Amino acid sequence: MRRIRVFITLLIATACSATITAGGPDGSTHGISMVASVRSRTSIGDSVAIQIINVGARIEFFSRCGSAPLLLVQQLVDNVWTGGVQNFACVVPTAPGPVRLAPGESINLVRVLSLPGRFRFITPVGEMEDLSDATQTASNAFDIP
């Protein structure tokens, strides 16, 4: 199985690209829009910007990975989304509990993917702080050449 190397960066890419908003695999979004855009090629792979926006009316909660929501990478293989595991280093949490995202707020992240294929990001999101109602929300699919 190919290993996907993804590195966390704090830079927001500046190149333009088309994006599509998508809900979770089960059709729920919990008021969250997650859009992934391939931005640029770097020496270690393709830079992908992810914007998570709370378009709903309630505070949403995410599992924490450092100071940001936990993002998992899936790859489309034989028309089936595979993976969904943490494929990057998750730094020590900067605060206890889940990441909170109030209505109208957004989080911008960048990941670098080094292998070609069709990918998407997923993250658990819930309206309850203990994440007992969490479901997976997915970004749009995107291609890495």
C-alpha angles and dihedrals in degrees: 000000000000117000118228114216114205125176127199116233132172097216122108110220117232106204120106126245139157118261138188126206116228137182129227126291089261093049095254122119103175086220092302128131114195116186125182121196127184103228113172147340117255132185089265100041144293119329114229121192117208121196118192113193129183101223092167133087099248137066110265125209130212134190107260128245105177106307095334137065117277108259120195124196124226127187126206107237120173090345092305125108107236134183117027092173130127104272098176139053113279110208123219111286113264092208137017123260131017128326111264123215117187123208110287094015124119140197122211120203136170128211130180120221118196103188128071121246145085113300145171136184125236131191135179111246132176142169092228118077092227088055090232089140095044120142130178115266116196134206123226116280118260136183129236109200 
